[in-house]
Structures are given as C-alpha cells and as structure tokens.
Amino acid sequence: MDEIEKITPSAPSKDDCNIAAITHILGIFTGFVGALIIWIIKKDESQFIGDQAKEALNFQIAVMIASFAAGILCMVLIGFLLIPVIVVANLIFCILAAIAASKGENYRYPLPFRLVQ
C-alpha cells in the first residue's frame, strides 16, 4: 500500500519572523511606506514575510484613509476626537501584530476590506 505523505507548511525561520515583526512596527513610524518597501523586496523570497507585509500595508492604507477622513471631520470638531482613537488603535494593533509575527503566527488585522491582494 502506498502511504500518503502529509504536506505541512514549514514554520517560518527566525529571520523571517523578525523581519515580519519589524514590518508591523514600521507602520507606527512610516505609515504604509515601510510595509510597501518590505513587501516589494521580500514578497518573492518568503511567503510569510510577503503575507505579513501585505497585511501591514493594507492596515496602514486603512489608517491613512481614516486619518484623512478625521482630518476633514475636524471642520465639524468630531475629527479632533477621532484622531487620538486612530493613533491609539494603530499603535495597539501594530504591536499585537508584531508580537504574533515574532512567534511565527499569521496575524490578520480586523479590516473590512483588503486593498492589496
């Protein structure tokens, strides 16, 4: 009888985990630019880094859109309340994503849409 081999995805290397974690942290400081650069450079080298950079990129684009909307809403004063919420949410989710990525886990940001597929 032939035995069927189970194919399991290999765990990402420690270097891949570190680069993915750095990608998420870069979002706090560089917005979508850091994630975009890492995604362009590393997407073909490591599936894990590519997936995590794409997640970070999508989230930072959403943060940028939300920040732009909050800036417009500053004219009616509600934007001044939204900006700190956006900043704190960005900080928290980026840190959670970096922790998960450093453990080799695929982190998914809670987004209703994904612009970069």
Backbone as XML, in Angstrom:
<?xml version="1.0"?>
<chain id="A" units="angstrom">
  <residue number="1" name="MET">
    <atom name="N" x="0.831" y="-1.186" z="0.000"/>
    <atom name="CA" x="0.000" y="0.000" z="0.000"/>
    <atom name="C" x="0.875" y="1.249" z="0.000"/>
  </residue>
  <residue number="2" name="ASP">
    <atom name="N" x="0.433" y="2.214" z="-0.740"/>
    <atom name="CA" x="1.156" y="3.480" z="-0.767"/>
    <atom name="C" x="0.712" y="4.343" z="0.408"/>
  </residue>
  <residue number="3" name="GLU">
    <atom name="N" x="1.682" y="4.920" z="1.043"/>
    <atom name="CA" x="1.357" y="5.833" z="2.132"/>
    <atom name="C" x="1.306" y="7.247" z="1.580"/>
  </residue>
  <residue number="4" name="ILE">
    <atom name="N" x="0.311" y="7.970" z="1.999"/>
    <atom name="CA" x="0.156" y="9.353" z="1.569"/>
    <atom name="C" x="0.924" y="10.240" z="2.548"/>
  </residue>
  <residue number="5" name="GLU">
    <atom name="N" x="1.815" y="11.017" z="1.994"/>
    <atom name="CA" x="2.582" y="11.919" z="2.839"/>
    <atom name="C" x="1.769" y="13.179" z="3.084"/>
  </residue>
  <residue number="6" name="LYS">
    <atom name="N" x="1.731" y="13.563" z="4.331"/>
    <atom name="CA" x="1.053" y="14.809" z="4.670"/>
    <atom name="C" x="2.022" y="15.956" z="4.445"/>
  </residue>
  <residue number="7" name="ILE">
    <atom name="N" x="1.545" y="16.926" z="3.719"/>
    <atom name="CA" x="2.366" y="18.096" z="3.448"/>
    <atom name="C" x="1.930" y="19.193" z="4.405"/>
  </residue>
  <residue number="8" name="THR">
    <atom name="N" x="2.836" y="19.577" z="5.258"/>
    <atom name="CA" x="2.543" y="20.652" z="6.193"/>
    <atom name="C" x="3.458" y="21.821" z="5.875"/>
  </residue>
  <residue number="9" name="PRO">
    <atom name="N" x="2.922" y="23.014" z="5.953"/>
    <atom name="CA" x="3.770" y="24.166" z="5.674"/>
    <atom name="C" x="4.859" y="24.276" z="6.735"/>
  </residue>
  <residue number="10" name="SER">
    <atom name="N" x="6.056" y="24.586" z="6.283"/>
    <atom name="CA" x="7.157" y="24.700" z="7.238"/>
    <atom name="C" x="7.018" y="25.997" z="8.028"/>
  </residue>
  <residue number="11" name="ALA">
    <atom name="N" x="7.498" y="25.950" z="9.236"/>
    <atom name="CA" x="7.456" y="27.137" z="10.085"/>
    <atom name="C" x="8.431" y="28.173" z="9.532"/>
  </residue>
  <residue number="12" name="PRO">
    <atom name="N" x="8.075" y="29.439" z="9.627"/>
    <atom name="CA" x="8.994" y="30.469" z="9.134"/>
    <atom name="C" x="10.264" y="30.504" z="9.982"/>
  </residue>
  <residue number="13" name="SER">
    <atom name="N" x="11.356" y="30.884" z="9.353"/>
    <atom name="CA" x="12.624" y="30.979" z="10.082"/>
    <atom name="C" x="12.572" y="32.150" z="11.059"/>
  </residue>
  <residue number="14" name="LYS">
    <atom name="N" x="13.498" y="32.168" z="11.986"/>
    <atom name="CA" x="13.547" y="33.256" z="12.971"/>
    <atom name="C" x="13.801" y="34.588" z="12.278"/>
  </residue>
  <residue number="15" name="ASP">
    <atom name="N" x="14.636" y="34.579" z="11.243"/>
    <atom name="CA" x="14.882" y="35.817" z="10.494"/>
    <atom name="C" x="13.603" y="36.316" z="9.824"/>
  </residue>
  <residue number="16" name="ASP">
    <atom name="N" x="12.832" y="35.392" z="9.244"/>
    <atom name="CA" x="11.561" y="35.772" z="8.627"/>
    <atom name="C" x="10.608" y="36.355" z="9.666"/>
  </residue>
  <residue number="17" name="CYS">
    <atom name="N" x="10.562" y="35.729" z="10.837"/>
    <atom name="CA" x="9.700" y="36.227" z="11.920"/>
    <atom name="C" x="10.122" y="37.629" z="12.344"/>
  </residue>
  <residue number="18" name="ASN">
    <atom name="N" x="11.424" y="37.850" z="12.458"/>
    <atom name="CA" x="11.924" y="39.165" z="12.870"/>
    <atom name="C" x="11.617" y="40.240" z="11.831"/>
  </residue>
  <residue number="19" name="ILE">
    <atom name="N" x="11.817" y="39.916" z="10.558"/>
    <atom name="CA" x="11.526" y="40.888" z="9.500"/>
    <atom name="C" x="10.033" y="41.199" z="9.464"/>
  </residue>
  <residue number="20" name="ALA">
    <atom name="N" x="9.195" y="40.183" z="9.628"/>
    <atom name="CA" x="7.745" y="40.405" z="9.645"/>
    <atom name="C" x="7.348" y="41.279" z="10.827"/>
  </residue>
  <residue number="21" name="ALA">
    <atom name="N" x="7.942" y="41.044" z="11.991"/>
    <atom name="CA" x="7.639" y="41.863" z="13.170"/>
    <atom name="C" x="8.073" y="43.308" z="12.948"/>
  </residue>
  <residue number="22" name="ILE">
    <atom name="N" x="9.248" y="43.497" z="12.368"/>
    <atom name="CA" x="9.735" y="44.849" z="12.079"/>
    <atom name="C" x="8.810" y="45.546" z="11.087"/>
  </residue>
  <residue number="23" name="THR">
    <atom name="N" x="8.293" y="44.800" z="10.128"/>
    <atom name="CA" x="7.368" y="45.370" z="9.147"/>
    <atom name="C" x="6.146" y="45.967" z="9.835"/>
  </residue>
  <residue number="24" name="HIS">
    <atom name="N" x="5.594" y="45.244" z="10.799"/>
    <atom name="CA" x="4.421" y="45.753" z="11.520"/>
    <atom name="C" x="4.779" y="46.983" z="12.354"/>
  </residue>
  <residue number="25" name="ILE">
    <atom name="N" x="5.927" y="46.960" z="13.012"/>
    <atom name="CA" x="6.348" y="48.098" z="13.839"/>
    <atom name="C" x="6.629" y="49.328" z="12.976"/>
  </residue>
  <residue number="26" name="LEU">
    <atom name="N" x="7.158" y="49.119" z="11.779"/>
    <atom name="CA" x="7.426" y="50.250" z="10.881"/>
    <atom name="C" x="6.164" y="51.046" z="10.573"/>
  </residue>
  <residue number="27" name="GLY">
    <atom name="N" x="5.013" y="50.380" z="10.603"/>
    <atom name="CA" x="3.760" y="51.074" z="10.334"/>
    <atom name="C" x="3.510" y="52.221" z="11.292"/>
  </residue>
  <residue number="28" name="ILE">
    <atom name="N" x="3.976" y="52.089" z="12.522"/>
    <atom name="CA" x="3.798" y="53.152" z="13.515"/>
    <atom name="C" x="4.576" y="54.395" z="13.104"/>
  </residue>
  <residue number="29" name="PHE">
    <atom name="N" x="5.750" y="54.199" z="12.536"/>
    <atom name="CA" x="6.645" y="55.313" z="12.241"/>
    <atom name="C" x="6.602" y="55.792" z="10.793"/>
  </residue>
  <residue number="30" name="THR">
    <atom name="N" x="6.343" y="54.876" z="9.849"/>
    <atom name="CA" x="6.431" y="55.255" z="8.434"/>
    <atom name="C" x="5.105" y="55.157" z="7.692"/>
  </residue>
  <residue number="31" name="GLY">
    <atom name="N" x="4.046" y="54.770" z="8.388"/>
    <atom name="CA" x="2.776" y="54.569" z="7.701"/>
    <atom name="C" x="2.879" y="53.386" z="6.752"/>
  </residue>
  <residue number="32" name="PHE">
    <atom name="N" x="2.345" y="53.542" z="5.557"/>
    <atom name="CA" x="2.330" y="52.422" z="4.610"/>
    <atom name="C" x="3.653" y="52.249" z="3.865"/>
  </residue>
  <residue number="33" name="VAL">
    <atom name="N" x="4.539" y="53.239" z="3.919"/>
    <atom name="CA" x="5.757" y="53.221" z="3.109"/>
    <atom name="C" x="6.688" y="52.069" z="3.499"/>
  </residue>
  <residue number="34" name="GLY">
    <atom name="N" x="6.921" y="51.877" z="4.789"/>
    <atom name="CA" x="7.812" y="50.805" z="5.237"/>
    <atom name="C" x="7.315" y="49.434" z="4.822"/>
  </residue>
  <residue number="35" name="ALA">
    <atom name="N" x="6.020" y="49.191" z="5.027"/>
    <atom name="CA" x="5.429" y="47.902" z="4.650"/>
    <atom name="C" x="5.477" y="47.706" z="3.138"/>
  </residue>
  <residue number="36" name="LEU">
    <atom name="N" x="5.257" y="48.775" z="2.388"/>
    <atom name="CA" x="5.303" y="48.686" z="0.926"/>
    <atom name="C" x="6.704" y="48.304" z="0.447"/>
  </residue>
  <residue number="37" name="ILE">
    <atom name="N" x="7.721" y="48.934" z="1.010"/>
    <atom name="CA" x="9.097" y="48.636" z="0.601"/>
    <atom name="C" x="9.452" y="47.184" z="0.922"/>
  </residue>
  <residue number="38" name="ILE">
    <atom name="N" x="9.134" y="46.747" z="2.131"/>
    <atom name="CA" x="9.454" y="45.362" z="2.508"/>
    <atom name="C" x="8.658" y="44.381" z="1.663"/>
  </residue>
  <residue number="39" name="TRP">
    <atom name="N" x="7.399" y="44.686" z="1.389"/>
    <atom name="CA" x="6.583" y="43.787" z="0.565"/>
    <atom name="C" x="7.174" y="43.661" z="-0.839"/>
  </residue>
  <residue number="40" name="ILE">
    <atom name="N" x="7.569" y="44.782" z="-1.429"/>
    <atom name="CA" x="8.144" y="44.744" z="-2.779"/>
    <atom name="C" x="9.449" y="43.949" z="-2.797"/>
  </residue>
  <residue number="41" name="ILE">
    <atom name="N" x="10.290" y="44.145" z="-1.791"/>
    <atom name="CA" x="11.602" y="43.490" z="-1.762"/>
    <atom name="C" x="11.506" y="42.013" z="-1.401"/>
  </residue>
  <residue number="42" name="LYS">
    <atom name="N" x="10.672" y="41.660" z="-0.426"/>
    <atom name="CA" x="10.707" y="40.317" z="0.161"/>
    <atom name="C" x="9.557" y="39.390" z="-0.237"/>
  </residue>
  <residue number="43" name="LYS">
    <atom name="N" x="8.570" y="39.865" z="-0.989"/>
    <atom name="CA" x="7.389" y="39.030" z="-1.256"/>
    <atom name="C" x="7.714" y="37.739" z="-2.004"/>
  </residue>
  <residue number="44" name="ASP">
    <atom name="N" x="8.748" y="37.750" z="-2.827"/>
    <atom name="CA" x="9.109" y="36.546" z="-3.577"/>
    <atom name="C" x="10.090" y="35.647" z="-2.825"/>
  </residue>
  <residue number="45" name="GLU">
    <atom name="N" x="10.736" y="36.185" z="-1.803"/>
    <atom name="CA" x="11.717" y="35.408" z="-1.041"/>
    <atom name="C" x="11.072" y="34.555" z="0.047"/>
  </residue>
  <residue number="46" name="SER">
    <atom name="N" x="10.032" y="35.089" z="0.685"/>
    <atom name="CA" x="9.403" y="34.380" z="1.796"/>
    <atom name="C" x="7.903" y="34.632" z="1.768"/>
  </residue>
  <residue number="47" name="GLN">
    <atom name="N" x="7.138" y="33.560" z="1.727"/>
    <atom name="CA" x="5.686" y="33.709" z="1.722"/>
    <atom name="C" x="5.202" y="34.342" z="3.024"/>
  </residue>
  <residue number="48" name="PHE">
    <atom name="N" x="5.813" y="33.974" z="4.145"/>
    <atom name="CA" x="5.411" y="34.520" z="5.441"/>
    <atom name="C" x="5.634" y="36.029" z="5.492"/>
  </residue>
  <residue number="49" name="ILE">
    <atom name="N" x="6.811" y="36.479" z="5.082"/>
    <atom name="CA" x="7.089" y="37.920" z="5.078"/>
    <atom name="C" x="6.161" y="38.630" z="4.102"/>
  </residue>
  <residue number="50" name="GLY">
    <atom name="N" x="5.953" y="38.049" z="2.927"/>
    <atom name="CA" x="5.058" y="38.654" z="1.943"/>
    <atom name="C" x="3.647" y="38.810" z="2.472"/>
  </residue>
  <residue number="51" name="ASP">
    <atom name="N" x="3.131" y="37.766" z="3.125"/>
    <atom name="CA" x="1.775" y="37.832" z="3.681"/>
    <atom name="C" x="1.677" y="38.873" z="4.791"/>
  </residue>
  <residue number="52" name="GLN">
    <atom name="N" x="2.654" y="38.889" z="5.684"/>
    <atom name="CA" x="2.609" y="39.830" z="6.801"/>
    <atom name="C" x="2.820" y="41.271" z="6.334"/>
  </residue>
  <residue number="53" name="ALA">
    <atom name="N" x="3.701" y="41.476" z="5.355"/>
    <atom name="CA" x="3.904" y="42.819" z="4.814"/>
    <atom name="C" x="2.645" y="43.302" z="4.102"/>
  </residue>
  <residue number="54" name="LYS">
    <atom name="N" x="1.966" y="42.392" z="3.410"/>
    <atom name="CA" x="0.713" y="42.748" z="2.734"/>
    <atom name="C" x="-0.358" y="43.127" z="3.759"/>
  </residue>
  <residue number="55" name="GLU">
    <atom name="N" x="-0.436" y="42.377" z="4.856"/>
    <atom name="CA" x="-1.377" y="42.706" z="5.929"/>
    <atom name="C" x="-1.073" y="44.081" z="6.511"/>
  </residue>
  <residue number="56" name="ALA">
    <atom name="N" x="0.205" y="44.332" z="6.798"/>
    <atom name="CA" x="0.600" y="45.622" z="7.357"/>
    <atom name="C" x="0.302" y="46.749" z="6.370"/>
  </residue>
  <residue number="57" name="LEU">
    <atom name="N" x="0.563" y="46.506" z="5.099"/>
    <atom name="CA" x="0.299" y="47.504" z="4.064"/>
    <atom name="C" x="-1.186" y="47.829" z="3.986"/>
  </residue>
  <residue number="58" name="ASN">
    <atom name="N" x="-2.025" y="46.813" z="3.956"/>
    <atom name="CA" x="-3.473" y="47.038" z="3.919"/>
    <atom name="C" x="-3.944" y="47.819" z="5.138"/>
  </residue>
  <residue number="59" name="PHE">
    <atom name="N" x="-3.445" y="47.456" z="6.311"/>
    <atom name="CA" x="-3.867" y="48.144" z="7.527"/>
    <atom name="C" x="-3.417" y="49.599" z="7.513"/>
  </residue>
  <residue number="60" name="GLN">
    <atom name="N" x="-2.194" y="49.863" z="7.098"/>
    <atom name="CA" x="-1.700" y="51.238" z="7.090"/>
    <atom name="C" x="-2.406" y="52.094" z="6.042"/>
  </residue>
  <residue number="61" name="ILE">
    <atom name="N" x="-2.827" y="51.499" z="4.940"/>
    <atom name="CA" x="-3.635" y="52.239" z="3.965"/>
    <atom name="C" x="-4.978" y="52.604" z="4.591"/>
  </residue>
  <residue number="62" name="ALA">
    <atom name="N" x="-5.577" y="51.664" z="5.326"/>
    <atom name="CA" x="-6.847" y="51.942" z="6.006"/>
    <atom name="C" x="-6.670" y="53.031" z="7.065"/>
  </residue>
  <residue number="63" name="VAL">
    <atom name="N" x="-5.558" y="52.999" z="7.790"/>
    <atom name="CA" x="-5.278" y="54.034" z="8.793"/>
    <atom name="C" x="-5.120" y="55.391" z="8.110"/>
  </residue>
  <residue number="64" name="MET">
    <atom name="N" x="-4.451" y="55.413" z="6.962"/>
    <atom name="CA" x="-4.270" y="56.661" z="6.231"/>
    <atom name="C" x="-5.617" y="57.220" z="5.765"/>
  </residue>
  <residue number="65" name="ILE">
    <atom name="N" x="-6.484" y="56.357" z="5.263"/>
    <atom name="CA" x="-7.815" y="56.795" z="4.824"/>
    <atom name="C" x="-8.614" y="57.321" z="6.012"/>
  </residue>
  <residue number="66" name="ALA">
    <atom name="N" x="-8.566" y="56.600" z="7.141"/>
    <atom name="CA" x="-9.288" y="57.037" z="8.340"/>
    <atom name="C" x="-8.732" y="58.367" z="8.854"/>
  </residue>
  <residue number="67" name="SER">
    <atom name="N" x="-7.426" y="58.539" z="8.802"/>
    <atom name="CA" x="-6.812" y="59.794" z="9.251"/>
    <atom name="C" x="-7.213" y="60.955" z="8.353"/>
  </residue>
  <residue number="68" name="PHE">
    <atom name="N" x="-7.256" y="60.698" z="7.056"/>
    <atom name="CA" x="-7.690" y="61.727" z="6.112"/>
    <atom name="C" x="-9.142" y="62.126" z="6.386"/>
  </residue>
  <residue number="69" name="ALA">
    <atom name="N" x="-9.999" y="61.130" z="6.611"/>
    <atom name="CA" x="-11.407" y="61.412" z="6.920"/>
    <atom name="C" x="-11.531" y="62.179" z="8.233"/>
  </residue>
  <residue number="70" name="ALA">
    <atom name="N" x="-10.740" y="61.804" z="9.230"/>
    <atom name="CA" x="-10.775" y="62.514" z="10.514"/>
    <atom name="C" x="-10.295" y="63.951" z="10.341"/>
  </residue>
  <residue number="71" name="GLY">
    <atom name="N" x="-9.303" y="64.149" z="9.482"/>
    <atom name="CA" x="-8.831" y="65.500" z="9.205"/>
    <atom name="C" x="-9.917" y="66.367" z="8.599"/>
  </residue>
  <residue number="72" name="ILE">
    <atom name="N" x="-10.678" y="65.796" z="7.688"/>
    <atom name="CA" x="-11.796" y="66.537" z="7.098"/>
    <atom name="C" x="-12.861" y="66.815" z="8.156"/>
  </residue>
  <residue number="73" name="LEU">
    <atom name="N" x="-13.111" y="65.826" z="9.020"/>
    <atom name="CA" x="-14.125" y="65.990" z="10.063"/>
    <atom name="C" x="-13.700" y="66.949" z="11.168"/>
  </residue>
  <residue number="74" name="CYS">
    <atom name="N" x="-12.457" y="67.379" z="11.164"/>
    <atom name="CA" x="-12.022" y="68.385" z="12.138"/>
    <atom name="C" x="-12.760" y="69.701" z="11.930"/>
  </residue>
  <residue number="75" name="MET">
    <atom name="N" x="-13.266" y="69.907" z="10.727"/>
    <atom name="CA" x="-14.033" y="71.124" z="10.458"/>
    <atom name="C" x="-15.312" y="71.168" z="11.284"/>
  </residue>
  <residue number="76" name="VAL">
    <atom name="N" x="-15.844" y="70.015" z="11.623"/>
    <atom name="CA" x="-17.056" y="69.970" z="12.456"/>
    <atom name="C" x="-16.726" y="69.465" z="13.865"/>
  </residue>
  <residue number="77" name="LEU">
    <atom name="N" x="-15.457" y="69.522" z="14.224"/>
    <atom name="CA" x="-14.932" y="69.228" z="15.560"/>
    <atom name="C" x="-14.924" y="67.766" z="15.968"/>
  </residue>
  <residue number="78" name="ILE">
    <atom name="N" x="-15.638" y="66.888" z="15.288"/>
    <atom name="CA" x="-15.607" y="65.476" z="15.685"/>
    <atom name="C" x="-14.275" y="64.827" z="15.324"/>
  </residue>
  <residue number="79" name="GLY">
    <atom name="N" x="-13.605" y="65.358" z="14.332"/>
    <atom name="CA" x="-12.315" y="64.818" z="13.923"/>
    <atom name="C" x="-11.269" y="64.896" z="15.015"/>
  </residue>
  <residue number="80" name="PHE">
    <atom name="N" x="-11.365" y="65.921" z="15.854"/>
    <atom name="CA" x="-10.417" y="66.053" z="16.957"/>
    <atom name="C" x="-10.554" y="64.914" z="17.955"/>
  </residue>
  <residue number="81" name="LEU">
    <atom name="N" x="-11.717" y="64.311" z="18.021"/>
    <atom name="CA" x="-11.928" y="63.155" z="18.887"/>
    <atom name="C" x="-11.483" y="61.864" z="18.209"/>
  </residue>
  <residue number="82" name="LEU">
    <atom name="N" x="-11.605" y="61.810" z="16.893"/>
    <atom name="CA" x="-11.257" y="60.595" z="16.159"/>
    <atom name="C" x="-9.754" y="60.391" z="15.997"/>
  </residue>
  <residue number="83" name="ILE">
    <atom name="N" x="-9.013" y="61.468" z="15.867"/>
    <atom name="CA" x="-7.571" y="61.348" z="15.622"/>
    <atom name="C" x="-6.857" y="60.586" z="16.737"/>
  </residue>
  <residue number="84" name="PRO">
    <atom name="N" x="-7.081" y="60.906" z="18.022"/>
    <atom name="CA" x="-6.413" y="60.109" z="19.067"/>
    <atom name="C" x="-6.839" y="58.641" z="19.061"/>
  </residue>
  <residue number="85" name="VAL">
    <atom name="N" x="-8.090" y="58.370" z="18.723"/>
    <atom name="CA" x="-8.571" y="56.986" z="18.655"/>
    <atom name="C" x="-7.837" y="56.233" z="17.548"/>
  </residue>
  <residue number="86" name="ILE">
    <atom name="N" x="-7.662" y="56.867" z="16.412"/>
    <atom name="CA" x="-6.958" y="56.246" z="15.286"/>
    <atom name="C" x="-5.498" y="55.983" z="15.648"/>
  </residue>
  <residue number="87" name="VAL">
    <atom name="N" x="-4.857" y="56.953" z="16.288"/>
    <atom name="CA" x="-3.447" y="56.801" z="16.668"/>
    <atom name="C" x="-3.271" y="55.654" z="17.662"/>
  </residue>
  <residue number="88" name="VAL">
    <atom name="N" x="-4.122" y="55.602" z="18.683"/>
    <atom name="CA" x="-4.016" y="54.546" z="19.698"/>
    <atom name="C" x="-4.325" y="53.179" z="19.088"/>
  </residue>
  <residue number="89" name="ALA">
    <atom name="N" x="-5.351" y="53.100" z="18.246"/>
    <atom name="CA" x="-5.694" y="51.827" z="17.600"/>
    <atom name="C" x="-4.541" y="51.353" z="16.712"/>
  </residue>
  <residue number="90" name="ASN">
    <atom name="N" x="-3.939" y="52.268" z="15.968"/>
    <atom name="CA" x="-2.793" y="51.918" z="15.125"/>
    <atom name="C" x="-1.655" y="51.371" z="15.983"/>
  </residue>
  <residue number="91" name="LEU">
    <atom name="N" x="-1.364" y="52.036" z="17.068"/>
    <atom name="CA" x="-0.291" y="51.604" z="17.964"/>
    <atom name="C" x="-0.565" y="50.213" z="18.532"/>
  </residue>
  <residue number="92" name="ILE">
    <atom name="N" x="-1.763" y="50.005" z="19.041"/>
    <atom name="CA" x="-2.114" y="48.720" z="19.660"/>
    <atom name="C" x="-2.077" y="47.583" z="18.643"/>
  </residue>
  <residue number="93" name="PHE">
    <atom name="N" x="-2.736" y="47.775" z="17.492"/>
    <atom name="CA" x="-2.795" y="46.699" z="16.502"/>
    <atom name="C" x="-1.424" y="46.390" z="15.904"/>
  </residue>
  <residue number="94" name="CYS">
    <atom name="N" x="-0.587" y="47.415" z="15.716"/>
    <atom name="CA" x="0.760" y="47.162" z="15.192"/>
    <atom name="C" x="1.596" y="46.369" z="16.189"/>
  </residue>
  <residue number="95" name="ILE">
    <atom name="N" x="1.468" y="46.677" z="17.465"/>
    <atom name="CA" x="2.215" y="45.937" z="18.485"/>
    <atom name="C" x="1.716" y="44.499" z="18.575"/>
  </residue>
  <residue number="96" name="LEU">
    <atom name="N" x="0.394" y="44.309" z="18.568"/>
    <atom name="CA" x="-0.156" y="42.945" z="18.598"/>
    <atom name="C" x="0.304" y="42.136" z="17.386"/>
  </residue>
  <residue number="97" name="ALA">
    <atom name="N" x="0.309" y="42.778" z="16.227"/>
    <atom name="CA" x="0.742" y="42.093" z="15.004"/>
    <atom name="C" x="2.224" y="41.739" z="15.070"/>
  </residue>
  <residue number="98" name="ALA">
    <atom name="N" x="3.039" y="42.643" z="15.593"/>
    <atom name="CA" x="4.473" y="42.375" z="15.700"/>
    <atom name="C" x="4.748" y="41.218" z="16.656"/>
  </residue>
  <residue number="99" name="ILE">
    <atom name="N" x="4.026" y="41.166" z="17.756"/>
    <atom name="CA" x="4.201" y="40.068" z="18.713"/>
    <atom name="C" x="3.824" y="38.740" z="18.066"/>
  </residue>
  <residue number="100" name="ALA">
    <atom name="N" x="2.687" y="38.721" z="17.373"/>
    <atom name="CA" x="2.250" y="37.487" z="16.709"/>
    <atom name="C" x="3.246" y="37.071" z="15.626"/>
  </residue>
  <residue number="101" name="ALA">
    <atom name="N" x="3.701" y="38.027" z="14.826"/>
    <atom name="CA" x="4.644" y="37.712" z="13.746"/>
    <atom name="C" x="5.971" y="37.209" z="14.304"/>
  </residue>
  <residue number="102" name="SER">
    <atom name="N" x="6.398" y="37.752" z="15.429"/>
    <atom name="CA" x="7.668" y="37.298" z="16.011"/>
    <atom name="C" x="7.581" y="35.855" z="16.507"/>
  </residue>
  <residue number="103" name="LYS">
    <atom name="N" x="6.361" y="35.384" z="16.758"/>
    <atom name="CA" x="6.146" y="33.989" z="17.161"/>
    <atom name="C" x="5.915" y="33.078" z="15.957"/>
  </residue>
  <residue number="104" name="GLY">
    <atom name="N" x="5.883" y="33.655" z="14.754"/>
    <atom name="CA" x="5.657" y="32.870" z="13.547"/>
    <atom name="C" x="4.191" y="32.672" z="13.217"/>
  </residue>
  <residue number="105" name="GLU">
    <atom name="N" x="3.308" y="33.436" z="13.860"/>
    <atom name="CA" x="1.866" y="33.320" z="13.617"/>
    <atom name="C" x="1.447" y="34.286" z="12.514"/>
  </residue>
  <residue number="106" name="ASN">
    <atom name="N" x="0.500" y="33.855" z="11.701"/>
    <atom name="CA" x="-0.064" y="34.738" z="10.680"/>
    <atom name="C" x="-1.095" y="35.638" z="11.333"/>
  </residue>
  <residue number="107" name="TYR">
    <atom name="N" x="-0.789" y="36.920" z="11.427"/>
    <atom name="CA" x="-1.708" y="37.874" z="12.053"/>
    <atom name="C" x="-2.573" y="38.512" z="10.985"/>
  </residue>
  <residue number="108" name="ARG">
    <atom name="N" x="-3.849" y="38.621" z="11.264"/>
    <atom name="CA" x="-4.787" y="39.304" z="10.365"/>
    <atom name="C" x="-5.377" y="40.493" z="11.105"/>
  </residue>
  <residue number="109" name="TYR">
    <atom name="N" x="-5.174" y="41.678" z="10.556"/>
    <atom name="CA" x="-5.774" y="42.872" z="11.144"/>
    <atom name="C" x="-7.284" y="42.815" z="10.954"/>
  </residue>
  <residue number="110" name="PRO">
    <atom name="N" x="-8.038" y="43.383" z="11.874"/>
    <atom name="CA" x="-9.501" y="43.391" z="11.725"/>
    <atom name="C" x="-9.939" y="44.463" z="10.725"/>
  </residue>
  <residue number="111" name="LEU">
    <atom name="N" x="-9.877" y="44.127" z="9.457"/>
    <atom name="CA" x="-10.240" y="45.069" z="8.395"/>
    <atom name="C" x="-11.447" y="44.555" z="7.628"/>
  </residue>
  <residue number="112" name="PRO">
    <atom name="N" x="-12.327" y="45.458" z="7.246"/>
    <atom name="CA" x="-13.468" y="45.022" z="6.438"/>
    <atom name="C" x="-13.110" y="44.817" z="4.967"/>
  </residue>
  <residue number="113" name="PHE">
    <atom name="N" x="-11.952" y="45.304" z="4.535"/>
    <atom name="CA" x="-11.555" y="45.183" z="3.132"/>
    <atom name="C" x="-10.045" y="45.016" z="3.033"/>
  </residue>
  <residue number="114" name="ARG">
    <atom name="N" x="-9.615" y="44.442" z="1.941"/>
    <atom name="CA" x="-8.192" y="44.264" z="1.660"/>
    <atom name="C" x="-7.924" y="44.895" z="0.284"/>
  </residue>
  <residue number="115" name="LEU">
    <atom name="N" x="-7.203" y="45.988" z="0.267"/>
    <atom name="CA" x="-6.931" y="46.668" z="-0.999"/>
    <atom name="C" x="-5.832" y="45.974" z="-1.792"/>
  </residue>
  <residue number="116" name="VAL">
    <atom name="N" x="-4.803" y="45.502" z="-1.106"/>
    <atom name="CA" x="-3.691" y="44.815" z="-1.763"/>
    <atom name="C" x="-3.927" y="43.324" z="-1.629"/>
  </residue>
  <residue number="117" name="GLN">
    <atom name="N" x="-4.057" y="42.642" z="-2.757"/>
    <atom name="CA" x="-4.300" y="41.200" z="-2.739"/>
    <atom name="C" x="-3.007" y="40.521" z="-3.003"/>
  </residue>
</chain>
